[in-house]
Amino acid sequence: MATPQTPYEAVLHAARDVTRLDCALDAEILGAALLGSVYAVAETDRDTAVREFVTGFLAATSRRRSAAATTIRAVFAALVPDAQGVGRVRPGAQAPAWSGQLGRVHLTGTWAYGDVYGDQTSYLATFAYDEAEGGPEHAMVALVDHNIGITKDVFVGGPAGRILDQVREMCTADDLTWFRTEDPARMHGEVTRHLAVTDDLGELPAGGSLATDRALVGARLAMLPTAPAETTGVGAGEPLTGDERTRLIRGFLGSPEAARFDLDTVDDPGLASLHFCLGLLLDHAESFPDADPMRWSPTVAELFLLDWVHRRAVLDMDDAAMLPRVLRGWAAYAARQRGLPEAAARRTDEVIEAMVPEFARLYSTGERRSPATAAVAQLMADGVDPDDPAALDAWIEANRHRLTDDNA
């Protein structure tokens, strides 16, 4: 066979055996995998790229009458029903018996599970075809990563019962995970919201089946009910007000956790560092897409102590000496406020304690400072008052060559 001349011809060639598949589910999985190549190579707005590809494919193949061509057209129409031309797709005379079941599924259950820290939440929904020839009951799983604010991976497969049993068993065996029945409207909102961010990434997360299953996941998500946007508040992504920050800090300083790390009796010379460090913790929490000042896990603590704080803040020696202690106290306080298991709180504290030497090394070398932070650190080391415009202008002029070289 001659080499396909267009992407549409390449897809037709790849789908040449679609009519030999056993059921509609297998055909939808194949169709999603073919569209996955379009999704993967798009630089931004991948969902739109897939929809535009299907629109072009349906237009370019409108006169094709082979069983494979008419069947894959029907598959794409079921997967991307908002593409132009879907309404004109008709089953072919030689369509497989299962073709009438493409996309004809109903929801049979929704669940959610994740780690107790709140780093990641996985959503699981099961679906069954309206008629048996559509295929077996199957599951859709979507992994939402709250630290980076995206749907990090998706998967569609079966049998649904086996997948559900495996998840239940995994969560039962791990005290640091949870499992619950989930509201389908909430699942729809959370996965869709984070998936929209994923669709616009310049580079997709490595591994998993995000690209190959994305189109089928979109079709299954469309089967879930929707609900009005939930009211948000403290701990739900909204920035804290000044009064809210003050209340949180006062609550912490009066807690047993603050006393445990001797933060409730810091004398006047150390108060400035204490409140500066607490402000950094709250600033870091607000840097997450799903902001929550009480969500501190080993992973979040590492992001803060070994990366974020070096890029975003200028610490003096008193700040650097106090920061790990403040972080340990706040993380323990937050764990109690959220009702985390003692083992979870202990693990976070142990991880923070183990990171202190590396934090100290990064502080001393300054190797992870951003150019702006490095410049401010040097300015302070040179004894220049940032609030003195004349002194600041003189320092910038004297160091212009070095600053230009650092930013080159």
HELIX and SHEET records of a PDB file:
HELIX    1   1 PRO A    7  ALA A   14  1                                   8    
HELIX    2   2 VAL A   18  ARG A   20  5                                   3    
HELIX    3   3 ALA A   24  VAL A   41  1                                  18    
HELIX    4   4 ARG A   46  ALA A   60  1                                  15    
HELIX    5   5 ALA A   67  LEU A   79  1                                  13    
HELIX    6   6 VAL A   86  ARG A   88  5                                   3    
HELIX    7   7 ALA A   97  GLN A  101  5                                   5    
HELIX    8   8 ALA A  132  GLY A  134  5                                   3    
HELIX    9   9 ALA A  160  ALA A  173  1                                  14    
HELIX   10  10 PRO A  184  ASP A  199  1                                  16    
HELIX   11  11 LEU A  210  LEU A  221  1                                  12    
HELIX   12  12 GLY A  242  LEU A  253  1                                  12    
HELIX   13  13 PRO A  256  ARG A  260  1                                   5    
HELIX   14  14 ASP A  268  GLU A  286  1                                  19    
HELIX   15  15 PRO A  298  LEU A  303  1                                   6    
HELIX   16  16 PHE A  304  TRP A  308  3                                   5    
HELIX   17  17 VAL A  309  ARG A  312  1                                   4    
HELIX   18  18 MET A  317  ARG A  338  1                                  22    
HELIX   19  19 GLU A  342  THR A  365  1                                  24    
HELIX   20  20 PRO A  371  ALA A  381  1                                  11    
HELIX   21  21 PRO A  389  ALA A  398  1                                  10    
HELIX   22  22 ARG A  400  ASP A  406  1                                   7    
SHEET    1   A 5 ILE A 150  GLY A 157  0                                        
SHEET    2   A 5 HIS A 138  ASP A 145 -1                                        
SHEET    3   A 5 GLN A 120  TYR A 129 -1                                        
SHEET    4   A 5 VAL A 105  ASP A 115 -1                                        
SHEET    5   A 5 THR A 177  THR A 181 -1                                        
END                                                                             
